[in-house]
Amino acid sequence: MLETISMQEKKTVKILDTTLRDGEQTPGVSLTPEQKLQIARQLDILGVDVIEAGTAVISEGEQRGIKAIANEGLKAEISSFARLLKGDIDAAIECDVDTVNLVAPVSDDHIKKKLRIDRETLRNRTIEMAEYVKGHGLKVEISAEDASRADIVFLKSFFSDLSGVVGRLCFCDTVGVLYPERTKEIFQALCDFNTPVAVHCHNDFGLATANSVAAVKAGAKVVHVTMNGLGERAGNASLEEVVTALEMLYGIKTKIVKEKLYETSRLVMNLTKMPLAPNKPLMGDNAFTHESGMHVHGTLADTSLYEPIDPGIIGRKRRFAFGKHTGKASVKMALEEMGIPADEEQMNKILMQVKELGDKGKLVTDADFQAVVEDVLSIEKEERIKLVDLSVVSGKNVYPTASIRLEVDGEEVVEAGVGVGPVDAAINALRKAMSGTEMDDLRLEEYHVDAITGGTDALVNVIVKISRGDRTITARGVSEDIVIASVRALINGVNRLYQ
């Protein structure tokens, strides 16, 4: 625990994860019922208290997904989002959820312009629908939509009237206009009910985590979050940021198993197909990556010098990258990990070549570094996999199919694969060719494409990150053909990973 933790009384806060509802409202994200169930299982392993599984009324597939989650036997409370309409509520009830989260717009603009009613009508309708849910044996949460732009006197009276009816009241900063000082004032005024008050923050000004923490410090008992900060517009408060800040900076406990945060983040990223920015706090690729020679030297001496927490706390590992800022300490450490001896002069030559690549604006991958080492030290290594031939068939009415011929440990292997596109087909063919060997346990973690030159005949640079066990390596492939570049990148990585 960080030394900056204030010695306040120990508190515990509940985590409501809305990745499967608000997170799925991220433009471009659409999950199948099976994918939603997969994420829900992982969230349960992670230790969230409540999983908001979706909005039952929106589609038949959504209902199947929510019902599957509700009947999975998870430890978490399962909730469905609903408007103040019996049709919405009935759809949620049919999904066997534990709780219905009723959204009640509370700002005057929303009440008048969207619902076209007045405050009292809203109050009465909300109480009526809450009683309707309770009459079916379910718990109720009220989410006060646009609460940060509502009249605070009306909001407090609204919460007061509902506090004896529902199990949870949620203040929603729907358009992310709160700031921590104002959040503290509001929650100190709202959290004097016996009913727990929750906070739901959006990140339009980049303050969602700060506002969520401020609300908890002021009395909020539940925090709404999404994994990786997914959500509409700029997203929601990030589960990983809020939990880690609460626990590590303020000593406020949750039930989250922090060591599972990174694997949960990766699962959500892969299934939603929403990549994380490299500099995203805690979960981004660069969060625990060091390139600068000064930083690497300091980190090797004492990891706390340039890291706020031990990455292992959240299931991560530190990594040292290569580039023009690389220092000799990084080269020495990498050579030791590779088991390759080198004298001072050789290390200086390796360092000089790495810096030259960096000065050209190139990303120096792990495979690039190994190639530099082998060049400087005159190490000759036979590549275990060689690409002999590759052909791909794809078209409008043709299922993409690839045929690949490799030389694996001196033996010729021919395989074919299909996929959603020519690159996917070629990669699947490569995987099949390696199946049955010791090299079939690799995982493709990331795949990134850049055009080096302009035009339709551009030179394509493919960067991949692949892993085996707890070891991860980056590699590149370059070609005018994106399929060839992709296969080359993977083969380059495999050859380095399995040397």
C-alpha positions in Angstrom: 0.0 0.0 0.0 1.3 3.4 -0.9 2.7 5.7 1.8 0.3 8.5 0.7 -2.7 6.7 2.1 -4.4 8.9 4.7 -5.0 7.3 8.0 -8.8 7.6 7.7 -11.2 5.0 9.0 -11.3 1.8 6.9 -14.3 1.9 4.5 -15.6 -0.6 2.0 -17.4 0.3 -1.3 -19.4 -1.9 -3.6 -18.6 -2.1 -7.3 -21.3 -2.2 -9.9 -20.0 -3.0 -13.4 -22.0 -1.8 -16.3 -19.6 -2.9 -19.1 -22.3 -5.1 -20.6 -24.9 -2.3 -20.6 -23.3 1.2 -20.7 -20.0 -0.2 -22.0 -21.7 -1.9 -24.9 -23.3 1.5 -25.9 -19.8 2.5 -27.0 -20.1 3.2 -30.8 -19.0 0.2 -32.7 -19.3 -2.3 -29.9 -21.9 -5.1 -30.1 -21.6 -8.3 -28.2 -23.2 -11.7 -28.8 -25.1 -13.4 -25.9 -22.2 -15.9 -25.7 -19.6 -13.1 -25.4 -21.7 -11.3 -22.8 -21.8 -14.5 -20.7 -18.0 -14.9 -21.1 -17.4 -11.4 -19.8 -19.9 -11.8 -17.0 -18.1 -15.0 -15.8 -14.8 -13.1 -15.8 -16.3 -10.1 -13.9 -17.6 -12.6 -11.3 -14.1 -14.1 -10.9 -12.8 -10.5 -10.6 -15.1 -9.9 -7.7 -17.6 -7.3 -8.8 -20.6 -7.0 -6.5 -23.2 -6.2 -9.2 -23.2 -6.9 -12.9 -25.6 -4.8 -15.0 -26.0 -7.3 -17.8 -27.8 -5.1 -20.3 -31.2 -3.6 -21.3 -33.6 -6.5 -21.7 -36.2 -4.7 -23.9 -33.8 -3.9 -26.7 -33.7 -7.2 -28.5 -34.3 -11.0 -28.3 -30.5 -11.6 -28.4 -30.1 -9.2 -25.5 -32.7 -11.0 -23.5 -31.0 -14.4 -24.2 -27.7 -12.9 -23.0 -29.1 -11.4 -19.8 -31.1 -14.6 -19.0 -28.0 -16.8 -19.5 -26.0 -14.6 -17.1 -28.8 -14.5 -14.5 -29.0 -18.4 -14.6 -25.3 -19.0 -14.6 -25.1 -19.2 -10.8 -22.7 -16.3 -10.4 -22.0 -14.8 -7.0 -22.7 -11.3 -8.3 -26.1 -9.6 -8.2 -27.4 -9.4 -11.8 -29.3 -6.3 -12.9 -31.1 -5.2 -16.1 -31.6 -1.6 -17.1 -35.1 -0.3 -17.8 -37.1 2.8 -18.5 -40.1 3.8 -16.4 -42.3 1.6 -18.7 -44.0 -1.7 -17.8 -42.9 -3.2 -21.1 -39.2 -2.6 -20.2 -39.7 -3.9 -16.7 -41.6 -7.0 -17.9 -38.8 -7.9 -20.3 -36.3 -7.6 -17.4 -38.4 -9.7 -15.1 -38.6 -12.5 -17.8 -34.8 -12.6 -17.8 -34.7 -13.8 -14.1 -32.5 -10.9 -13.0 -32.1 -10.0 -9.3 -32.5 -6.3 -9.8 -34.1 -3.8 -12.2 -32.3 -0.5 -12.6 -34.9 2.1 -13.4 -33.7 5.2 -15.1 -35.5 8.4 -14.1 -34.4 11.6 -15.9 -34.3 14.3 -13.2 -33.1 17.5 -14.8 -35.8 19.9 -15.9 -34.6 19.7 -19.5 -34.9 16.0 -19.6 -38.3 16.0 -17.7 -39.8 18.6 -19.9 -38.2 18.1 -23.3 -37.8 14.3 -23.3 -40.5 12.9 -21.1 -42.8 16.0 -21.6 -44.2 15.8 -18.1 -43.6 17.8 -14.8 -41.6 16.9 -11.7 -44.6 15.6 -9.7 -45.7 13.3 -12.5 -42.1 12.0 -12.7 -42.0 11.4 -9.0 -45.3 9.5 -8.9 -44.5 7.4 -12.0 -41.1 6.4 -10.6 -42.6 5.3 -7.3 -45.4 3.4 -9.2 -42.9 1.6 -11.4 -40.6 0.8 -8.4 -43.5 -0.7 -6.6 -44.4 -2.7 -9.7 -40.9 -4.2 -9.8 -41.0 -5.0 -6.0 -44.4 -6.6 -6.5 -42.6 -9.2 -8.7 -40.1 -10.0 -5.9 -37.1 -8.1 -7.5 -34.9 -5.4 -6.0 -34.9 -1.9 -7.4 -32.2 0.7 -8.1 -33.2 4.2 -9.3 -30.7 5.9 -11.6 -31.3 9.6 -11.6 -30.3 10.5 -15.1 -28.6 13.9 -15.7 -28.6 14.5 -11.9 -25.5 16.7 -12.1 -27.7 19.3 -14.0 -30.8 18.8 -11.9 -32.1 21.2 -9.2 -30.4 19.9 -6.0 -33.4 20.7 -3.8 -35.8 18.7 -6.0 -33.2 15.9 -6.3 -32.9 15.5 -2.6 -36.7 15.5 -2.1 -37.0 12.9 -5.0 -34.4 10.7 -3.3 -36.1 11.2 0.1 -39.4 10.0 -1.3 -37.8 6.9 -2.9 -35.4 6.0 -0.1 -38.0 3.9 1.7 -39.2 2.2 -1.5 -36.0 1.1 -3.4 -32.8 -0.6 -2.4 -30.3 1.7 -4.1 -30.3 5.3 -5.3 -27.8 6.4 -8.0 -26.6 9.9 -8.9 -25.7 9.9 -12.6 -23.3 12.5 -14.1 -24.7 11.7 -17.5 -22.7 14.1 -19.6 -19.6 14.3 -17.4 -19.8 17.9 -16.2 -19.1 17.3 -12.5 -15.8 18.2 -10.9 -14.4 16.8 -7.6 -15.2 19.8 -5.4 -18.8 19.9 -6.5 -19.1 16.1 -6.3 -18.0 16.3 -2.6 -20.6 19.0 -1.9 -23.4 17.0 -3.6 -22.7 13.7 -2.0 -22.3 15.1 1.5 -25.8 16.5 1.0 -27.3 13.3 -0.5 -25.8 10.5 1.6 -27.8 11.0 4.8 -30.5 8.4 3.8 -30.6 4.9 5.1 -30.7 3.7 1.4 -27.2 3.4 -0.1 -26.4 6.1 -2.7 -24.3 5.1 -5.8 -22.4 7.3 -8.2 -22.3 6.9 -12.0 -19.7 9.1 -13.8 -19.0 9.8 -17.4 -15.6 10.9 -18.6 -16.3 13.8 -21.0 -13.8 16.1 -19.2 -11.5 13.3 -18.1 -12.7 13.5 -14.5 -14.7 10.3 -14.2 -12.2 8.6 -11.9 -11.6 11.7 -9.8 -15.4 12.3 -9.4 -16.0 8.7 -8.5 -13.4 8.8 -5.8 -14.6 12.1 -4.5 -18.2 10.7 -4.2 -17.0 7.6 -2.3 -15.0 9.8 0.1 -18.2 11.9 0.6 -20.3 8.9 1.4 -21.3 7.0 -1.7 -21.6 3.3 -1.0 -21.6 2.0 -4.6 -19.6 3.0 -7.7 -20.8 2.3 -11.3 -17.8 1.6 -13.6 -16.9 -0.1 -16.8 -13.9 -2.2 -17.7 -11.4 -0.1 -19.7 -13.6 2.9 -19.3 -15.9 1.8 -22.1 -19.1 3.8 -22.7 -20.8 6.4 -24.8 -18.8 9.4 -26.1 -15.7 9.6 -23.9 -16.7 6.6 -21.8 -17.4 5.9 -18.2 -15.3 5.7 -15.0 -12.8 2.9 -15.5 -13.2 0.0 -13.1 -9.4 -0.6 -12.9 -8.6 3.1 -12.2 -11.3 3.6 -9.6 -10.6 0.4 -7.7 -6.8 0.8 -7.7 -7.1 4.5 -6.7 -9.5 3.8 -3.9 -7.5 0.9 -2.5 -3.9 2.1 -3.1 -4.3 5.8 -2.5 -7.2 6.1 0.0 -7.2 2.7 1.8 -10.9 2.2 0.8 -11.5 -1.5 0.3 -13.4 -3.4 -2.5 -14.0 -7.1 -3.2 -12.1 -6.8 -6.4 -9.3 -9.4 -6.9 -6.8 -6.8 -8.3 -4.4 -9.5 -9.7 -7.2 -10.4 -12.2 -7.6 -6.8 -13.5 -5.2 -7.1 -16.5 -6.6 -10.4 -17.8 -10.1 -9.0 -17.5 -9.1 -5.9 -19.3 -7.6 -8.0 -22.1 -10.7 -10.2 -22.4 -13.0 -7.1 -22.7 -10.6 -5.5 -25.2 -10.5 -8.5 -27.4 -14.2 -9.2 -27.4 -15.3 -5.6 -27.9 -12.5 -5.0 -30.4 -11.8 -1.7 -28.7 -8.0 -1.3 -28.4 -6.6 0.6 -25.5 -4.4 3.7 -25.9 -0.8 2.7 -25.1 -0.7 5.4 -22.4 -4.0 4.5 -20.7 -3.5 4.4 -17.0 -2.7 1.0 -15.5 -3.9 -1.1 -18.5 -2.1 0.6 -21.5 1.0 -1.0 -23.0 3.2 1.8 -21.8 1.9 1.9 -18.2 4.8 -0.2 -16.9 7.2 0.0 -19.9 10.5 1.8 -19.6 12.7 3.0 -22.5 14.7 6.0 -21.2 18.2 4.9 -20.1 17.9 7.0 -16.9 14.6 5.4 -16.0 15.7 1.9 -16.7 18.8 2.3 -14.6 16.7 3.7 -11.8 14.1 1.0 -12.1 16.7 -1.8 -12.0 18.1 -0.2 -8.8 14.7 0.2 -7.2 11.5 -0.4 -9.0 9.6 2.2 -6.9 11.7 5.0 -8.3 9.7 5.1 -11.6 6.6 3.1 -10.9 3.7 4.1 -8.7 2.8 0.5 -7.8 4.3 -3.0 -8.3 2.7 -4.0 -11.7 2.1 -7.5 -10.2 -0.6 -6.1 -7.9 -2.9 -5.7 -10.9 -1.6 -8.7 -12.8 0.9 -7.0 -15.0 4.7 -7.2 -15.6 7.1 -4.4 -16.2 8.7 -4.3 -19.6 11.8 -2.6 -21.0 11.5 -1.2 -24.6 14.2 -0.4 -27.1 14.6 2.9 -29.0 16.7 6.0 -29.3 16.3 6.7 -25.5 17.7 3.2 -24.6 20.7 3.1 -22.3 23.4 0.5 -21.7 21.5 -0.9 -18.7 18.7 -2.1 -20.9 21.1 -3.7 -23.3 23.0 -5.5 -20.5 19.8 -6.7 -18.9 18.3 -8.0 -22.2 21.5 -9.8 -23.0 21.5 -11.5 -19.6 17.9 -12.6 -20.1 18.8 -14.0 -23.5 21.8 -15.8 -21.9 24.2 -14.1 -24.4 27.6 -12.9 -23.1 29.0 -9.6 -24.5 31.9 -7.4 -23.6 31.8 -3.6 -23.2 32.7 -2.8 -26.8 30.0 -5.2 -28.2 27.4 -3.7 -25.9 28.3 -0.2 -27.1 27.9 -1.4 -30.8 24.5 -2.9 -30.0 23.4 0.2 -28.3 24.6 2.4 -31.2 22.6 0.3 -33.7 19.5 0.4 -31.6 19.7 4.2 -31.3 20.3 4.5 -35.1 17.1 2.6 -35.7 15.3 4.8 -33.2 16.7 8.0 -34.9 15.1 6.9 -38.1 11.7 7.0 -36.4 11.3 3.3 -36.3 9.7 1.2 -33.5 12.4 -1.2 -32.4 10.7 -4.5 -31.8 12.1 -7.3 -29.7 12.8 -9.2 -32.9 14.7 -6.2 -34.2 16.8 -6.1 -31.1 17.6 -9.8 -31.3 18.6 -9.3 -35.0 21.0 -6.5 -34.0 22.5 -8.6 -31.3 23.1 -11.5 -33.7 24.6 -9.1 -36.3 27.0 -7.5 -33.9 28.0 -10.7 -32.2 28.1 -12.7 -35.5 25.7 -15.2 -34.1 24.2 -17.5 -36.8 20.9 -19.0 -35.9 18.9 -21.3 -38.2 15.3 -20.1 -38.4 13.0 -22.9 -37.2 10.2 -21.8 -39.5 10.7 -20.7 -43.1 7.9 -19.5 -45.4 8.2 -21.4 -48.7 4.9 -20.5 -50.4 1.6 -18.8 -49.7 -1.5 -18.4 -51.8 -4.8 -16.8 -50.9 -8.2 -16.8 -52.6 -10.7 -14.2 -51.6 -13.6 -12.4 -53.3 -17.2 -11.2 -53.0 -18.8 -14.6 -53.2 -15.7 -16.6 -52.2 -15.0 -17.7 -48.6 -11.4 -16.5 -47.9 -9.0 -19.4 -48.1 -5.3 -19.6 -47.7 -2.8 -22.4 -48.5 0.6 -22.2 -46.9 3.8 -24.2 -47.4 6.4 -24.0 -44.6 9.7 -25.6 -43.7 9.4 -26.4 -40.0 12.6 -27.7 -38.4 13.7 -28.9 -41.8 10.5 -30.7 -42.7 8.0 -29.4 -45.3 4.5 -28.8 -44.0 1.5 -27.9 -46.1 -1.7 -26.6 -44.6 -4.8 -24.6 -45.5 -7.1 -22.3 -43.5 -10.2 -20.2 -43.9 -11.1 -17.0 -42.2 -13.2 -13.8 -42.2 -10.7 -12.3 -44.6 -7.5 -13.1 -46.4 -5.2 -12.2 -43.5 -7.3 -14.2 -41.0 -7.3 -17.1 -43.4 -3.5 -17.0 -43.8 -2.9 -16.7 -40.0 -5.3 -19.7 -39.4 -3.4 -21.7 -42.0 -0.1 -20.8 -40.2 -1.6 -21.9 -36.9 -2.7 -25.2 -38.3 0.8 -25.8 -39.8 2.3 -25.3 -36.3 -0.3 -27.4 -34.5 1.1 -30.6 -33.0 4.5 -29.0 -32.5 5.9 -27.3 -29.4 5.1 -24.1 -31.2 1.3 -24.4 -31.1 0.9 -22.8 -27.7 1.5 -19.2 -28.7 -1.1 -16.4 -28.4 -1.5 -13.5 -30.7 -2.0 -10.6 -28.3 -2.0 -7.6 -30.8 -1.9 -7.0 -34.5 -1.2 -3.5 -35.9 -0.9 -2.3 -39.5 0.7 0.8 -40.9 1.3 2.0 -44.5 5.0 3.1 -44.7 4.5 4.8 -48.1 1.4 6.3 -49.8 -0.7 5.0 -52.6 -2.5 1.8 -53.3 0.8 0.0 -53.7 2.0 1.2 -50.3 4.7 -0.7 -48.4 2.9 -2.2 -45.4 4.5 -2.6 -41.9 2.8 -5.1 -39.7 3.6 -5.2 -36.0 2.5 -8.2 -33.9 2.7 -9.0 -30.2 2.7 -12.7 -29.4 3.2 -14.5 -26.2 4.0 -18.0 -24.9 3.4 -18.6 -21.2 4.7 -15.5 -19.4 7.0 -14.4 -22.2 5.9 -11.8 -24.7 7.7 -10.6 -27.8 7.0 -8.0 -30.6 8.0 -8.6 -34.2 7.4 -7.0 -37.6 6.9 -8.0 -41.2 7.2 -5.7 -44.2 5.8 -6.2 -47.7 3.7 -4.6 -50.4 1.2 -7.3 -49.7 -0.6 -7.1 -46.3 -1.1 -10.9 -46.2 2.6 -11.6 -46.8 3.6 -8.9 -44.3 1.3 -10.4 -41.6 2.6 -13.9 -42.0 6.2 -12.7 -42.0 5.6 -10.8 -38.8 4.2 -13.9 -37.1 7.0 -16.1 -38.4 9.6 -13.6 -37.3 8.1 -13.5 -33.8 7.8 -17.3 -33.6 11.3 -17.8 -34.6 12.5 -15.4 -31.9 10.2 -16.7 -29.3 11.1 -20.4 -29.7 14.8 -20.0 -30.2 
